[in-house]
Amino acid sequence: MFLILMLCIVSCDSKKTEDSKEIAEDQNEEKFDDTKLEDDSEFAVATADGSMLEASLGELAQTNAASSAVKKLGQQMITDNKKTNEELKALALQKNITIPEVLSDRSQKKYDDLAKKTGEDFDDAYTDFMVKDHEEDIDAFKKEADKGSDSEIKLWAADHMPVLEQHLEMAKQTEKTVDQSN
């Protein structure tokens, strides 16, 4: 009996350490392997993870930032990314795509790294991350909008480009403001 209990505990613990993004990708691969929707599902998974991270970091900015401009950027990230994630969840449900519900290990590590910083150190690291992250997001959304297989996911990606471009400009301006005040 003790051996069975220990095996149950060990197997439960091993499931907790699995990466949410990998779990979603594996489930989608089983559903869409060798179909055109596989790449679209990878885009949806990555977008959901990135959007959750940006919202979480925006919340962190409300407590760890020194600059009011950084806090304003963070609030915009909370508002817009929560909306984006709700829209993405609805689209994913419609397309039978599994998306993560919690941060991936990689995103959690980034969050944890930034959570250790406060004040000007946080402001510098956060704005630098927001600029680089949005540049990468824009590239991924352009690729999906141009080369995606599913017409609705392609359209969704194209429709969100202006918001991403606005976020990038806001992040660049905030980074410039932070650099000038240091």
Biotite code that builds the C-alpha atoms (Angstrom):
import biotite.structure as struc

atoms = struc.array([
    struc.Atom([0.000, 0.000, 0.000], chain_id="A", res_id=1, res_name="MET", atom_name="CA", element="C"),
    struc.Atom([2.819, 2.396, 0.910], chain_id="A", res_id=2, res_name="PHE", atom_name="CA", element="C"),
    struc.Atom([4.536, 1.696, -2.415], chain_id="A", res_id=3, res_name="LEU", atom_name="CA", element="C"),
    struc.Atom([1.355, 2.495, -4.351], chain_id="A", res_id=4, res_name="ILE", atom_name="CA", element="C"),
    struc.Atom([0.917, 5.729, -2.399], chain_id="A", res_id=5, res_name="LEU", atom_name="CA", element="C"),
    struc.Atom([4.496, 6.767, -3.140], chain_id="A", res_id=6, res_name="MET", atom_name="CA", element="C"),
    struc.Atom([4.053, 6.021, -6.853], chain_id="A", res_id=7, res_name="LEU", atom_name="CA", element="C"),
    struc.Atom([0.909, 8.164, -6.921], chain_id="A", res_id=8, res_name="CYS", atom_name="CA", element="C"),
    struc.Atom([2.701, 11.039, -5.199], chain_id="A", res_id=9, res_name="ILE", atom_name="CA", element="C"),
    struc.Atom([5.672, 10.828, -7.548], chain_id="A", res_id=10, res_name="VAL", atom_name="CA", element="C"),
    struc.Atom([3.467, 10.693, -10.648], chain_id="A", res_id=11, res_name="SER", atom_name="CA", element="C"),
    struc.Atom([1.386, 13.653, -9.426], chain_id="A", res_id=12, res_name="CYS", atom_name="CA", element="C"),
    struc.Atom([4.512, 15.674, -8.735], chain_id="A", res_id=13, res_name="ASP", atom_name="CA", element="C"),
    struc.Atom([5.939, 14.952, -12.179], chain_id="A", res_id=14, res_name="SER", atom_name="CA", element="C"),
    struc.Atom([2.789, 16.291, -13.847], chain_id="A", res_id=15, res_name="LYS", atom_name="CA", element="C"),
    struc.Atom([3.064, 19.587, -11.966], chain_id="A", res_id=16, res_name="LYS", atom_name="CA", element="C"),
    struc.Atom([6.478, 20.287, -13.449], chain_id="A", res_id=17, res_name="THR", atom_name="CA", element="C"),
    struc.Atom([5.328, 19.957, -17.057], chain_id="A", res_id=18, res_name="GLU", atom_name="CA", element="C"),
    struc.Atom([5.407, 23.144, -19.049], chain_id="A", res_id=19, res_name="ASP", atom_name="CA", element="C"),
    struc.Atom([1.932, 24.488, -19.886], chain_id="A", res_id=20, res_name="SER", atom_name="CA", element="C"),
    struc.Atom([2.996, 25.615, -23.338], chain_id="A", res_id=21, res_name="LYS", atom_name="CA", element="C"),
    struc.Atom([4.499, 22.211, -24.132], chain_id="A", res_id=22, res_name="GLU", atom_name="CA", element="C"),
    struc.Atom([1.354, 20.454, -22.929], chain_id="A", res_id=23, res_name="ILE", atom_name="CA", element="C"),
    struc.Atom([-0.810, 22.610, -25.211], chain_id="A", res_id=24, res_name="ALA", atom_name="CA", element="C"),
    struc.Atom([1.566, 22.088, -28.143], chain_id="A", res_id=25, res_name="GLU", atom_name="CA", element="C"),
    struc.Atom([1.577, 18.310, -27.596], chain_id="A", res_id=26, res_name="ASP", atom_name="CA", element="C"),
    struc.Atom([-2.216, 18.185, -27.466], chain_id="A", res_id=27, res_name="GLN", atom_name="CA", element="C"),
    struc.Atom([-2.470, 20.244, -30.645], chain_id="A", res_id=28, res_name="ASN", atom_name="CA", element="C"),
    struc.Atom([0.109, 18.103, -32.382], chain_id="A", res_id=29, res_name="GLU", atom_name="CA", element="C"),
    struc.Atom([-1.991, 15.026, -31.640], chain_id="A", res_id=30, res_name="GLU", atom_name="CA", element="C"),
    struc.Atom([-5.054, 16.779, -33.107], chain_id="A", res_id=31, res_name="LYS", atom_name="CA", element="C"),
    struc.Atom([-3.459, 18.537, -36.068], chain_id="A", res_id=32, res_name="PHE", atom_name="CA", element="C"),
    struc.Atom([-0.293, 16.567, -36.891], chain_id="A", res_id=33, res_name="ASP", atom_name="CA", element="C"),
    struc.Atom([0.461, 16.814, -40.599], chain_id="A", res_id=34, res_name="ASP", atom_name="CA", element="C"),
    struc.Atom([-2.400, 19.234, -41.204], chain_id="A", res_id=35, res_name="THR", atom_name="CA", element="C"),
    struc.Atom([-2.286, 22.870, -42.191], chain_id="A", res_id=36, res_name="LYS", atom_name="CA", element="C"),
    struc.Atom([-3.701, 23.931, -38.825], chain_id="A", res_id=37, res_name="LEU", atom_name="CA", element="C"),
    struc.Atom([-0.622, 22.708, -36.922], chain_id="A", res_id=38, res_name="GLU", atom_name="CA", element="C"),
    struc.Atom([1.377, 25.903, -37.579], chain_id="A", res_id=39, res_name="ASP", atom_name="CA", element="C"),
    struc.Atom([-1.663, 28.049, -36.800], chain_id="A", res_id=40, res_name="ASP", atom_name="CA", element="C"),
    struc.Atom([-2.090, 26.225, -33.493], chain_id="A", res_id=41, res_name="SER", atom_name="CA", element="C"),
    struc.Atom([1.580, 26.868, -32.636], chain_id="A", res_id=42, res_name="GLU", atom_name="CA", element="C"),
    struc.Atom([0.996, 30.565, -33.309], chain_id="A", res_id=43, res_name="PHE", atom_name="CA", element="C"),
    struc.Atom([-2.071, 30.541, -31.027], chain_id="A", res_id=44, res_name="ALA", atom_name="CA", element="C"),
    struc.Atom([-0.173, 28.781, -28.226], chain_id="A", res_id=45, res_name="VAL", atom_name="CA", element="C"),
    struc.Atom([2.769, 31.178, -28.428], chain_id="A", res_id=46, res_name="ALA", atom_name="CA", element="C"),
    struc.Atom([0.443, 34.184, -28.601], chain_id="A", res_id=47, res_name="THR", atom_name="CA", element="C"),
    struc.Atom([-1.536, 33.069, -25.552], chain_id="A", res_id=48, res_name="ALA", atom_name="CA", element="C"),
    struc.Atom([1.642, 32.528, -23.540], chain_id="A", res_id=49, res_name="ASP", atom_name="CA", element="C"),
    struc.Atom([3.119, 35.861, -24.612], chain_id="A", res_id=50, res_name="GLY", atom_name="CA", element="C"),
    struc.Atom([-0.088, 37.746, -23.946], chain_id="A", res_id=51, res_name="SER", atom_name="CA", element="C"),
    struc.Atom([-0.397, 36.265, -20.449], chain_id="A", res_id=52, res_name="MET", atom_name="CA", element="C"),
    struc.Atom([3.216, 37.236, -19.762], chain_id="A", res_id=53, res_name="LEU", atom_name="CA", element="C"),
    struc.Atom([2.692, 40.817, -20.928], chain_id="A", res_id=54, res_name="GLU", atom_name="CA", element="C"),
    struc.Atom([-0.414, 41.183, -18.745], chain_id="A", res_id=55, res_name="ALA", atom_name="CA", element="C"),
    struc.Atom([1.381, 39.672, -15.745], chain_id="A", res_id=56, res_name="SER", atom_name="CA", element="C"),
    struc.Atom([4.372, 41.945, -16.238], chain_id="A", res_id=57, res_name="LEU", atom_name="CA", element="C"),
    struc.Atom([2.012, 44.901, -16.552], chain_id="A", res_id=58, res_name="GLY", atom_name="CA", element="C"),
    struc.Atom([0.611, 44.023, -13.144], chain_id="A", res_id=59, res_name="GLU", atom_name="CA", element="C"),
    struc.Atom([4.148, 43.741, -11.806], chain_id="A", res_id=60, res_name="LEU", atom_name="CA", element="C"),
    struc.Atom([4.920, 47.184, -13.206], chain_id="A", res_id=61, res_name="ALA", atom_name="CA", element="C"),
    struc.Atom([2.150, 48.642, -11.044], chain_id="A", res_id=62, res_name="GLN", atom_name="CA", element="C"),
    struc.Atom([4.103, 47.709, -7.905], chain_id="A", res_id=63, res_name="THR", atom_name="CA", element="C"),
    struc.Atom([7.765, 47.544, -8.963], chain_id="A", res_id=64, res_name="ASN", atom_name="CA", element="C"),
    struc.Atom([8.143, 50.501, -11.333], chain_id="A", res_id=65, res_name="ALA", atom_name="CA", element="C"),
    struc.Atom([9.451, 53.882, -10.238], chain_id="A", res_id=66, res_name="ALA", atom_name="CA", element="C"),
    struc.Atom([8.339, 55.777, -13.331], chain_id="A", res_id=67, res_name="SER", atom_name="CA", element="C"),
    struc.Atom([4.728, 56.778, -13.861], chain_id="A", res_id=68, res_name="SER", atom_name="CA", element="C"),
    struc.Atom([5.302, 56.269, -17.600], chain_id="A", res_id=69, res_name="ALA", atom_name="CA", element="C"),
    struc.Atom([6.289, 52.642, -16.961], chain_id="A", res_id=70, res_name="VAL", atom_name="CA", element="C"),
    struc.Atom([3.216, 52.144, -14.796], chain_id="A", res_id=71, res_name="LYS", atom_name="CA", element="C"),
    struc.Atom([1.074, 53.618, -17.573], chain_id="A", res_id=72, res_name="LYS", atom_name="CA", element="C"),
    struc.Atom([2.648, 51.253, -20.112], chain_id="A", res_id=73, res_name="LEU", atom_name="CA", element="C"),
    struc.Atom([2.044, 48.375, -17.718], chain_id="A", res_id=74, res_name="GLY", atom_name="CA", element="C"),
    struc.Atom([-1.608, 49.309, -17.316], chain_id="A", res_id=75, res_name="GLN", atom_name="CA", element="C"),
    struc.Atom([-2.042, 49.420, -21.082], chain_id="A", res_id=76, res_name="GLN", atom_name="CA", element="C"),
    struc.Atom([-0.486, 45.943, -21.316], chain_id="A", res_id=77, res_name="MET", atom_name="CA", element="C"),
    struc.Atom([-2.918, 44.613, -18.701], chain_id="A", res_id=78, res_name="ILE", atom_name="CA", element="C"),
    struc.Atom([-5.969, 46.061, -20.427], chain_id="A", res_id=79, res_name="THR", atom_name="CA", element="C"),
    struc.Atom([-5.066, 45.137, -23.994], chain_id="A", res_id=80, res_name="ASP", atom_name="CA", element="C"),
    struc.Atom([-3.575, 41.708, -23.349], chain_id="A", res_id=81, res_name="ASN", atom_name="CA", element="C"),
    struc.Atom([-6.436, 40.516, -21.188], chain_id="A", res_id=82, res_name="LYS", atom_name="CA", element="C"),
    struc.Atom([-8.802, 41.495, -24.008], chain_id="A", res_id=83, res_name="LYS", atom_name="CA", element="C"),
    struc.Atom([-6.573, 39.808, -26.583], chain_id="A", res_id=84, res_name="THR", atom_name="CA", element="C"),
    struc.Atom([-6.428, 36.627, -24.546], chain_id="A", res_id=85, res_name="ASN", atom_name="CA", element="C"),
    struc.Atom([-10.210, 36.489, -24.198], chain_id="A", res_id=86, res_name="GLU", atom_name="CA", element="C"),
    struc.Atom([-10.602, 36.894, -27.959], chain_id="A", res_id=87, res_name="GLU", atom_name="CA", element="C"),
    struc.Atom([-7.921, 34.277, -28.592], chain_id="A", res_id=88, res_name="LEU", atom_name="CA", element="C"),
    struc.Atom([-9.558, 31.816, -26.188], chain_id="A", res_id=89, res_name="LYS", atom_name="CA", element="C"),
    struc.Atom([-12.848, 32.137, -28.067], chain_id="A", res_id=90, res_name="ALA", atom_name="CA", element="C"),
    struc.Atom([-11.146, 31.650, -31.448], chain_id="A", res_id=91, res_name="LEU", atom_name="CA", element="C"),
    struc.Atom([-9.107, 28.704, -30.151], chain_id="A", res_id=92, res_name="ALA", atom_name="CA", element="C"),
    struc.Atom([-12.227, 27.073, -28.755], chain_id="A", res_id=93, res_name="LEU", atom_name="CA", element="C"),
    struc.Atom([-13.950, 27.486, -32.098], chain_id="A", res_id=94, res_name="GLN", atom_name="CA", element="C"),
    struc.Atom([-10.961, 25.892, -33.867], chain_id="A", res_id=95, res_name="LYS", atom_name="CA", element="C"),
    struc.Atom([-10.474, 23.160, -31.217], chain_id="A", res_id=96, res_name="ASN", atom_name="CA", element="C"),
    struc.Atom([-6.988, 24.521, -30.441], chain_id="A", res_id=97, res_name="ILE", atom_name="CA", element="C"),
    struc.Atom([-5.640, 23.972, -26.941], chain_id="A", res_id=98, res_name="THR", atom_name="CA", element="C"),
    struc.Atom([-3.910, 27.015, -25.501], chain_id="A", res_id=99, res_name="ILE", atom_name="CA", element="C"),
    struc.Atom([-2.097, 27.287, -22.165], chain_id="A", res_id=100, res_name="PRO", atom_name="CA", element="C"),
    struc.Atom([-3.958, 28.592, -19.122], chain_id="A", res_id=101, res_name="GLU", atom_name="CA", element="C"),
    struc.Atom([-0.826, 29.490, -17.135], chain_id="A", res_id=102, res_name="VAL", atom_name="CA", element="C"),
    struc.Atom([2.589, 30.855, -18.036], chain_id="A", res_id=103, res_name="LEU", atom_name="CA", element="C"),
    struc.Atom([5.100, 28.534, -19.659], chain_id="A", res_id=104, res_name="SER", atom_name="CA", element="C"),
    struc.Atom([8.276, 27.772, -17.737], chain_id="A", res_id=105, res_name="ASP", atom_name="CA", element="C"),
    struc.Atom([10.199, 30.207, -19.962], chain_id="A", res_id=106, res_name="ARG", atom_name="CA", element="C"),
    struc.Atom([7.666, 33.005, -19.396], chain_id="A", res_id=107, res_name="SER", atom_name="CA", element="C"),
    struc.Atom([7.511, 32.279, -15.668], chain_id="A", res_id=108, res_name="GLN", atom_name="CA", element="C"),
    struc.Atom([11.309, 32.552, -15.491], chain_id="A", res_id=109, res_name="LYS", atom_name="CA", element="C"),
    struc.Atom([11.175, 35.925, -17.254], chain_id="A", res_id=110, res_name="LYS", atom_name="CA", element="C"),
    struc.Atom([8.472, 37.071, -14.833], chain_id="A", res_id=111, res_name="TYR", atom_name="CA", element="C"),
    struc.Atom([10.507, 35.843, -11.846], chain_id="A", res_id=112, res_name="ASP", atom_name="CA", element="C"),
    struc.Atom([13.626, 37.618, -13.117], chain_id="A", res_id=113, res_name="ASP", atom_name="CA", element="C"),
    struc.Atom([11.773, 40.920, -13.456], chain_id="A", res_id=114, res_name="LEU", atom_name="CA", element="C"),
    struc.Atom([9.989, 40.437, -10.117], chain_id="A", res_id=115, res_name="ALA", atom_name="CA", element="C"),
    struc.Atom([13.385, 40.621, -8.391], chain_id="A", res_id=116, res_name="LYS", atom_name="CA", element="C"),
    struc.Atom([13.898, 44.159, -9.691], chain_id="A", res_id=117, res_name="LYS", atom_name="CA", element="C"),
    struc.Atom([12.408, 47.386, -8.408], chain_id="A", res_id=118, res_name="THR", atom_name="CA", element="C"),
    struc.Atom([12.626, 51.073, -9.169], chain_id="A", res_id=119, res_name="GLY", atom_name="CA", element="C"),
    struc.Atom([14.900, 52.212, -11.961], chain_id="A", res_id=120, res_name="GLU", atom_name="CA", element="C"),
    struc.Atom([16.348, 48.707, -12.416], chain_id="A", res_id=121, res_name="ASP", atom_name="CA", element="C"),
    struc.Atom([12.855, 47.396, -13.065], chain_id="A", res_id=122, res_name="PHE", atom_name="CA", element="C"),
    struc.Atom([12.006, 50.303, -15.360], chain_id="A", res_id=123, res_name="ASP", atom_name="CA", element="C"),
    struc.Atom([15.099, 49.669, -17.501], chain_id="A", res_id=124, res_name="ASP", atom_name="CA", element="C"),
    struc.Atom([14.625, 45.913, -17.720], chain_id="A", res_id=125, res_name="ALA", atom_name="CA", element="C"),
    struc.Atom([10.863, 46.099, -18.287], chain_id="A", res_id=126, res_name="TYR", atom_name="CA", element="C"),
    struc.Atom([10.974, 48.682, -21.081], chain_id="A", res_id=127, res_name="THR", atom_name="CA", element="C"),
    struc.Atom([13.859, 46.875, -22.780], chain_id="A", res_id=128, res_name="ASP", atom_name="CA", element="C"),
    struc.Atom([11.858, 43.634, -22.660], chain_id="A", res_id=129, res_name="PHE", atom_name="CA", element="C"),
    struc.Atom([8.679, 45.308, -23.925], chain_id="A", res_id=130, res_name="MET", atom_name="CA", element="C"),
    struc.Atom([10.465, 46.768, -26.962], chain_id="A", res_id=131, res_name="VAL", atom_name="CA", element="C"),
    struc.Atom([12.168, 43.498, -27.914], chain_id="A", res_id=132, res_name="LYS", atom_name="CA", element="C"),
    struc.Atom([9.070, 41.427, -27.191], chain_id="A", res_id=133, res_name="ASP", atom_name="CA", element="C"),
    struc.Atom([6.811, 43.590, -29.336], chain_id="A", res_id=134, res_name="HIS", atom_name="CA", element="C"),
    struc.Atom([9.296, 43.555, -32.216], chain_id="A", res_id=135, res_name="GLU", atom_name="CA", element="C"),
    struc.Atom([9.188, 39.745, -32.070], chain_id="A", res_id=136, res_name="GLU", atom_name="CA", element="C"),
    struc.Atom([5.395, 39.762, -31.751], chain_id="A", res_id=137, res_name="ASP", atom_name="CA", element="C"),
    struc.Atom([5.001, 41.938, -34.825], chain_id="A", res_id=138, res_name="ILE", atom_name="CA", element="C"),
    struc.Atom([7.199, 39.568, -36.838], chain_id="A", res_id=139, res_name="ASP", atom_name="CA", element="C"),
    struc.Atom([5.166, 36.541, -35.688], chain_id="A", res_id=140, res_name="ALA", atom_name="CA", element="C"),
    struc.Atom([1.823, 38.223, -36.386], chain_id="A", res_id=141, res_name="PHE", atom_name="CA", element="C"),
    struc.Atom([2.979, 39.382, -39.851], chain_id="A", res_id=142, res_name="LYS", atom_name="CA", element="C"),
    struc.Atom([4.092, 35.845, -40.657], chain_id="A", res_id=143, res_name="LYS", atom_name="CA", element="C"),
    struc.Atom([0.749, 34.413, -39.517], chain_id="A", res_id=144, res_name="GLU", atom_name="CA", element="C"),
    struc.Atom([-1.255, 37.084, -41.343], chain_id="A", res_id=145, res_name="ALA", atom_name="CA", element="C"),
    struc.Atom([0.691, 36.438, -44.556], chain_id="A", res_id=146, res_name="ASP", atom_name="CA", element="C"),
    struc.Atom([1.312, 32.686, -44.465], chain_id="A", res_id=147, res_name="LYS", atom_name="CA", element="C"),
    struc.Atom([-1.167, 31.164, -42.023], chain_id="A", res_id=148, res_name="GLY", atom_name="CA", element="C"),
    struc.Atom([-3.416, 28.351, -43.225], chain_id="A", res_id=149, res_name="SER", atom_name="CA", element="C"),
    struc.Atom([-6.650, 29.184, -41.442], chain_id="A", res_id=150, res_name="ASP", atom_name="CA", element="C"),
    struc.Atom([-8.358, 32.265, -42.878], chain_id="A", res_id=151, res_name="SER", atom_name="CA", element="C"),
    struc.Atom([-9.946, 33.285, -39.555], chain_id="A", res_id=152, res_name="GLU", atom_name="CA", element="C"),
    struc.Atom([-6.674, 33.025, -37.617], chain_id="A", res_id=153, res_name="ILE", atom_name="CA", element="C"),
    struc.Atom([-4.881, 34.928, -40.390], chain_id="A", res_id=154, res_name="LYS", atom_name="CA", element="C"),
    struc.Atom([-7.499, 37.678, -40.217], chain_id="A", res_id=155, res_name="LEU", atom_name="CA", element="C"),
    struc.Atom([-7.317, 37.777, -36.409], chain_id="A", res_id=156, res_name="TRP", atom_name="CA", element="C"),
    struc.Atom([-3.529, 38.199, -36.599], chain_id="A", res_id=157, res_name="ALA", atom_name="CA", element="C"),
    struc.Atom([-3.822, 40.950, -39.224], chain_id="A", res_id=158, res_name="ALA", atom_name="CA", element="C"),
    struc.Atom([-6.490, 42.752, -37.194], chain_id="A", res_id=159, res_name="ASP", atom_name="CA", element="C"),
    struc.Atom([-4.200, 42.846, -34.144], chain_id="A", res_id=160, res_name="HIS", atom_name="CA", element="C"),
    struc.Atom([-1.184, 44.322, -35.943], chain_id="A", res_id=161, res_name="MET", atom_name="CA", element="C"),
    struc.Atom([-2.152, 47.974, -35.319], chain_id="A", res_id=162, res_name="PRO", atom_name="CA", element="C"),
    struc.Atom([-2.393, 47.347, -31.559], chain_id="A", res_id=163, res_name="VAL", atom_name="CA", element="C"),
    struc.Atom([1.011, 45.659, -31.523], chain_id="A", res_id=164, res_name="LEU", atom_name="CA", element="C"),
    struc.Atom([2.527, 48.521, -33.477], chain_id="A", res_id=165, res_name="GLU", atom_name="CA", element="C"),
    struc.Atom([0.970, 50.976, -31.022], chain_id="A", res_id=166, res_name="GLN", atom_name="CA", element="C"),
    struc.Atom([2.396, 48.955, -28.119], chain_id="A", res_id=167, res_name="HIS", atom_name="CA", element="C"),
    struc.Atom([5.852, 48.972, -29.714], chain_id="A", res_id=168, res_name="LEU", atom_name="CA", element="C"),
    struc.Atom([5.786, 52.749, -30.166], chain_id="A", res_id=169, res_name="GLU", atom_name="CA", element="C"),
    struc.Atom([4.545, 53.224, -26.605], chain_id="A", res_id=170, res_name="MET", atom_name="CA", element="C"),
    struc.Atom([7.274, 50.907, -25.288], chain_id="A", res_id=171, res_name="ALA", atom_name="CA", element="C"),
    struc.Atom([9.969, 52.741, -27.274], chain_id="A", res_id=172, res_name="LYS", atom_name="CA", element="C"),
    struc.Atom([8.745, 56.127, -26.027], chain_id="A", res_id=173, res_name="GLN", atom_name="CA", element="C"),
    struc.Atom([8.598, 54.872, -22.450], chain_id="A", res_id=174, res_name="THR", atom_name="CA", element="C"),
    struc.Atom([12.088, 53.407, -22.759], chain_id="A", res_id=175, res_name="GLU", atom_name="CA", element="C"),
    struc.Atom([13.336, 56.775, -24.049], chain_id="A", res_id=176, res_name="LYS", atom_name="CA", element="C"),
    struc.Atom([11.638, 58.568, -21.124], chain_id="A", res_id=177, res_name="THR", atom_name="CA", element="C"),
    struc.Atom([13.210, 56.155, -18.633], chain_id="A", res_id=178, res_name="VAL", atom_name="CA", element="C"),
    struc.Atom([16.669, 56.554, -20.224], chain_id="A", res_id=179, res_name="ASP", atom_name="CA", element="C"),
    struc.Atom([16.424, 60.348, -20.082], chain_id="A", res_id=180, res_name="GLN", atom_name="CA", element="C"),
    struc.Atom([15.454, 60.362, -16.415], chain_id="A", res_id=181, res_name="SER", atom_name="CA", element="C"),
    struc.Atom([18.354, 58.108, -15.337], chain_id="A", res_id=182, res_name="ASN", atom_name="CA", element="C"),
])
